[in-house]
Amino acid sequence: MNDVFPIPNCRVVQVTQADPADICVAAQGVQPGAACPSCSMISQAVHSRYHRRPADLPSLGQAVRLDLCVRRFYCRNTGCVRRTFVEPLPDLLAPRARRTRRLATAQGQMGVACGGEAGARLLRGLAMPVSGDTVLRLVRAMPLPEIGAIQALGVDDWALKKGQTYGTILIDLIGRRAVDLLPDRTASSLEAWLQGRPTILVIARDRSPEYARGAAKGAPGAIQVADRWHLLANLREMIARWLSGIHGRLRRLPAVPGMVSPARRTRACRRSRAEAAATADYRARRLAVYEEVRRRFGAGEKLLAISRALGLARGTVRRYAYAERFPERAVRVPPPGILDPWLEHLEARVALHGPGCRTDPSVRCRSRAAGAPATRVAAGPGSASS
């Protein structure tokens, strides 16, 4: 029985099945005595017994709950502050725990892999039911791995609250794992962390002067480089800023001669008056915001301050600030449709009969005989209905 249900420092007494989904394993301690946690004196004088019922790892797809008969001992040391103490089971249970250490480890590892709510849903299917909040609490209680020696360190900022509160994340580039988080992104914090770590040979960072000063003072022998991601990000930002500034000139460029595209719609269908009025109102509001951003930027105000004052994204503020002209919304070309192969036929019919015509039966028959689809053009005001 003890081989089937191994429990550290305990002997299995009985295994019962209370219901089809749960197994109850009754066990008791096998040590003749225990050491007092305050004075470490060994005692074998039993004061009383009581039962603890923690959850354990499942067996054959069924949840397992232990029924531990735990003893309480007298402490015979007259100078000890304790009179009695509970039989400790450090390899099996933590004090006042409702699950075994091995079950807590399994649930915490599931939380690390899947997260709180997703891990809880998966654990319920594995006969280890737990709430999402408990999964996150077990993840926080897990001991952090040892950092060890780091040779290549990545330094970047991370947002606790985007646009307002930032910290620093430190990455072991060789081990591909995060090693620490700093509460801010100042040179002094990075310098204090780097001191005492002489194994760091390369520091990959962004172009922040704070990180440059912190790395130079904390690890003067390390080589500072700009990582590939920041190089590409800086290049993309510069190209986007340049294109935003010349957007108006690019739209006025003539079409490339010699290019013949297949027949297809080049603009969307005509909108109603209400839709056109809503579009014009939206453009007027965007234009007012653009002019306000340009005015504030021309007065020397920082982009972040403009973003906070107007409630805009920093990317929008940057695009408006560096644009020479108001960036009009690009005209969306309709995607290919089922009518594209018959555009010439439809345009010829509209040119022949006018925009308010409808197809009569004789024309419909001739169109089908000629291989064109039977079409019906929306009737305009005053046209006869078929």
N, C-alpha and C positions, 0 to 999 in steps of 0.2 A: 504493500500500500504506500509506504514511504518512497518507493522508487517511482511509482506512478505519479504521485503528487509530492515532489520534493519541496519541503518548507524548511528554511534555515533555522537551526537550533530548536526545532519542534518535531513532535511525533504525531502522525496522523492517527486519530482514534476511530473515526467513522466518516463515510462518504454517503450522503443521501441526496435525493433529488426532490426538492420541494414542489417544483412544477416542471413542465417539459422544457423550459428555457433556462433554468437556473440549477446549479449544482452547489450544494453546501458541504464543505469539508471541515469537520470538527478536528481540532488539534490542540496540543498543550505543550508547554516548554519542557525540555529535557535536562536543563542545567539544574544541579542540586541547589545552587544558591546564586546570588547576584551581588554586584558591587554597588554600594550607595553612590549616586551621582554627585553628592556633595563632598563626602569624606573618603570615598573609594574603599571603605571597609566592607569585606565580604560578610554577607549574612545569609543564614539558612532558616531563620525563624519566619514562618509564614504567618502573616497577619490575616489575610482573607484572599478570596478569589473573585474575579468578575470576568465577564465575557466582552470581547471586542469582535466586531463583525466587519472587517475591511474587505473591499473588493480585491480580486486577484486576476491574473491573466486568464483568459478563457481556455476551455478544454473542449476539443471536438465541436467547435461552433457554439458552445453553450457558455453563458456567463458563470463565473465561479465566485462564490463568497465564502470567506473563511469564518469559522466560529472558534476563536481562540480563547481558551481558558487561561487567563493571565493571573499570575499570583502577585500579591502585595506583601513585601517583607518588612520586618521590623529593622530599624537601624540601632544596633547595640552600642554605638558610640555616644556616650552621654554628652560629649561636647559638640555634637553635630546639630545643626539647626533642623534637620529632618527627624521625624519620629518613624515614618514609614515611607517606602518608595515602591514604585511599580517595577516589576520584572522587565528589564530592557530587552528589546529584540532589534538591535541596530541594523542587522543585515536584512531584516524583513520589513520593518515598519519604522516610520518616524514618529515622534511623540504626537499624540492626538491626530494621527493621520487616518483618513478614511479609505485609503487604498495602499497597497503594497508598493515598495520602492520600484520593483520591476514593472508593475502596471503603470506607475507614474512616469517612468522612463519611456515606456512604449507610447503612451498618450502624448507626452511632450515631443517625442520625435515625429509623431504624426502631425502635431501642430506646426513644427518647424517646416515640414514638407508641404503641408496643404493650407495652413492658416487655421483660424479659430472655428468659424462656422462650417467651412468645408471639411476640416478635420473631424469635427463633432459628428457630421452626417456620415462620414466614412466609418468612424469608430462604432457608431450604433449598428451598422451592418456587420461589424466584426465582433459583436458581442462584448464590446467594451464601452457601454453607453456613458456619455459625459456631455456637459454643456459646453458651448463655445467659449464662454468666459473662463471656465475652469481650464480648458485647453490652453488659453493664453496665459493664465496664471502659472500653469506647469511649465510653459515655455520660458517665462521670466525666471522661474526658480531653477532652471537647468544651469549647471556650472559652465562658465565660458571656457572655450579651449585655450590652451597655452599659445601665446603669440609666437614664441621661438625667435630664431634669428631671421632677420629680414634683410635682403640684399637690394631689392628694387621696390621702392615705395611710391604709390600713387596718391596724390593729394588733390582733393577737389572739395567744393562746397556742396552742401545739401540743405534743403529747405524744410525747416520745421513748420513754417507757415509762409507759403510762397509770396515773395515780394516784401516780407517784413522781417522774419526771423530766420537766420541762417547759421549753420554750424559747419564743421569740417569733418569729412569722412576720409579715413586712411585705409588704403588697399595694399595688400601684399600682392604685387603683380606677378610674382612667380607662383605662389600658391593659389592665386585667383580667389581671394577671400578678403572680406572686410576684417580689419584687426582692431579698430577703435573708432569712436566718434568723439569729437571735441565740441563743447557747447557754443563756440563762436568761431570766427574765421580771422583771428588776429595773429600777428607775428609772434607775440609772446606765448600764446598757447601752443603753437606749433614748435617753437624753440624749446619750451619746457618738455614737450613729448619726445623730441628728437635727442635731447641730451641723455647720455647713458646708453645709447644704442649705436655703437661704433661700427656695427656690421653693415649699415646702410651705405651702399655705394652709388645708387642712382635714385634721384627723386624726380618723378614725372608730375608736372603740375600745369595749371593754366597760367595766364599771364598776369595774375594778381601780384602787385608789388608787396602786399602783406606776406603772401606765401614766399616770395623771393627773399625778403629780409629774414623771415623765420627760419627758412631752410639754410641760408648762409650762416646764421649765428648758431643754430642747433646742430648742424652737420656740415661744418666748413669743408670737409674732405670729400663730400658727395658731389656728384655731377648732376646739375639741374638741366632737365630737358623738357620740351613741350611735347606732350603725348599726341598720338595720331588723331584722336577724336577731337581735341581742341584745335589742332591745325585745320582739320576739315570744317569744324564749326565756324572758326574765324573766317575762313575762305568763303563759306556760304553766306555769312552775315555781310561781308563786304560786297559780294556779288549782288545780294538782294538789295542792299542799300544803294548800290550804283544803278541797278535796274529800276528801282522805285523813283530815282531822281530823273531818269530819262524816259519814263513810261509814256509821257505825252508825245515825245518825238518818235518813239518806236511805233506808235499807232498811226502816225502820219506817213510812214514809209510806203512807197508804192508797191504794188504786187509784183512778184517775180515774173518776168515775161517767159512765155513758153510753157508754163505749167497749166495743164488741162486736167481738171478734176471731174469725176463723174457727176452726172446730174443729181443734185440733192438739195434739200432746203437749206438756205443760208440764214434764215431768221425764223423765229417762232411765229405762231399765229398771232393775228392782231388781238390786242387786249381790249377789255371793256373800258369804259370811261372811269369807272370806280378803280379798277386796277391801275390804270395810267395815273390817276390822281394820287393813289397810295405810293406808287413808285416815285413820282415827283416830290412828294412830301418827304419820303425817306432820303432822297438825294439831297434835299435842302438841309435836313438835319445833319447828314454826314458832312456837307460842305461847311456848316457852321462849326462843327467840331474840328474840322481840318484847319480852318482859319484861326480858331482859338489856340490850337496846338502850335501853329506857326508863329502866332503872336507871342506866346509864352516862351517858345524856344528862341525866338529872335531877341527877347529881353534878357536872355542868359539863364533862364530857369532850367534845372536839370530834368532829364527825361523821367527819372523815377519820381520826382516831385510832381511833374505834370501828370503822370499816370495815376498817382494817388489823389490829386486834386480833382481830376475829371472822371475818375473811376474807369479808366481804360486799361487795356492790356499794354504791357511795355512794348510788345512787338508792333501794335497799332500806333502807339505814340512815336516810335522810332521811324516807322514808315511814313507817317504824316510829316514828321519834322524834317526829313531829308528829301522829301518830294518837291521838285521845282513847281509842279502844277498839281492841281487837285486830281488824285488818282480815281478816274472814273471806273466803274465796274465793267469788267470785260463782257462783251456781248457773247452770250452762250450760243454756240452753234448747236442746233437740234441734232440728236443722234440719228443714225440711219433708220428710216422707216419703211413700211411696206409699200408706200405710195411713190418712193423715189424713182423706181424704173418707169413710172407713168407720168412723171411731171410734165414732160413736153406735151403729151396728149391732153392733160388737164388744162395746161395753160392755153393751148390752142382752142379748146372748147370754150374757156372763159372769154378769150379774145373774140371768138366768133359770136357767141350768144350773150355776152355780158355777164357781170358777176351775179345777177339775180336769176339766172336760168335754171331750169330743171330738165332732166333727161326724159324725153317722151319715149313711149314703147318702141317706135320705129327706129329711133337713133340708138336705143339700147341694143336692139337686135343687130343693127349694122356694126356697132362697136364690138359685140361679142364675136360676130363673124370675122371681123378684122383682127381679132386676137387681143383687143384691149378690154380691160375689165369694165363691168357695168358700173358707172359712176353716178353719183347723185350730188349735185352742188347745192349748198344751202340756199334757200330762197331768200331774196331780199324783200324789203318792204314793197308791197304792191304787186308782187309776182303771183301768178296763178299756181295753186297747189294741185298736185296730181293725185 
